[in-house]
Structures are given as structure tokens and as C-alpha cells.
């Protein structure tokens, strides 16, 4: 590759956005960060943006899609997500496990798990926190494979030969259980976000210690523990705002 970088423009509940820059083409992953900040991260060169991926409709991932639309940029998300967003006719609908192409990037969406769960194990579609068809992304480019997985308590799709991981490690089980949150809120976090222990299990199942990069994203401000995370996954790095790799 002539040039390659991953930029963390924003991360966490205040807004998420990542830039995947390959050979002068930029794929924007998530549109939850103030557009002015994103433009600055792009050196005010929006011409290189080939598309915007959105994992689900929550505002910290989608709030600024209309700024991209105004600039003529294509938004890609599932039909379920698009139905939750206004002006969905401006959005390109994608389907689980159906590959599509944006510039040099080949992208395969996959199912994620970001919903409260009922006693029988099914999604609680009556919950006000219910999201419709959230997804992660397998992104292939120049012979490399990147998995982007956030806001999900699990991963049930198996991948081979992943070079780069951007994967959620949201909370420490110990810190969450010892917190002052009520039981129902603790359960909702467990249903909708990924613990460091589950993240570790997924990475080990994929031999991620052999990957070129494992970047832990979307850590909780109150329930994460950097030392614990790096002790459990010593080959990983932890994402912070402004990080460029």
C-alpha cells in the first residue's frame, strides 16, 4: 500500500468516528462526531471520502450523517437502521453478509448484538433501547482484512486471517458489578456492550495475537480499567481521541 492509516476522530458515548485512509481514499466509519472536527481530521479535503459506514442509529454513531449527505457523500447502513433515521431515501441500504464495494474497499456487514434481551434470550423489541438491524463490518482492501465491531455484547460470525481489529472492550465485569448502578441498568449494559473478558475470548478464537493491530474501542468512562484490559490482552492497544496509527 502506498499509504495507510487509521484515525480515531471520536470515541465513546460523546460521539464515534474513525477514518480508514488507504491510498488516498478515505472510508469514514461512524458519523457521531461533530462535522467540524471530522473535517479538521480530514485536513478539510472531503474529496478523498468515498463513503460513510454507520453501524446503527444511536446518535453517538449517526448524528452527523446529514452533514455528509449535504456534501454529496454516500451513507451505508442496514435497512433497519435507515428506517430509524430521517430522510432514509438518501441512504444506501446494505444486508447482512452481502458484500458491496466502495472505492477500493470491499465491505461485508455482519450481525451484532446491541439490544436488551428478554428472559427467553430474544431481543426485547418493546424496549425503548431497541435498535433495528445493527451491524459490524468486515472491510477488505489491498489484500488486508479489517474487522470493525462496536456496541455489541458478542460476535457470532467467524472470520479468517484478520489483519486489523477495531473491537469494543467496553467494561470490566468486576468494575460494573461493584458500581452503584441498579441491577436493571447493569443487565442492559451486559446485554448491549462487550466486556473485556468476552472480547478476549473472541480475539483468542481468531488467533488475533498474530494480527498486525488489535485496537480496543468504545471503553466506558466509568467501568473500564486500562491496566486490566492490557493485562488480559497484552498485544492490544487502547483507542483514544485523536489517535493516528
PyMOL commands that set and color helices and strands:
alter all, ss='L'
color gray80, all
select helices_A, chain A and resi 35-41+46-48+59-62+65-70+79-84+88-90+173-177+183-192+196-205+208-210+226-232
alter helices_A, ss='H'
color red, helices_A
select strands_A, chain A and resi 4-10+17-22+25-29+49-53+75-78+91-94+99-102+105-111+135-141+144-149+164-168+213-217+237-238
alter strands_A, ss='S'
color yellow, strands_A
deselect
rebuild
show_as cartoon
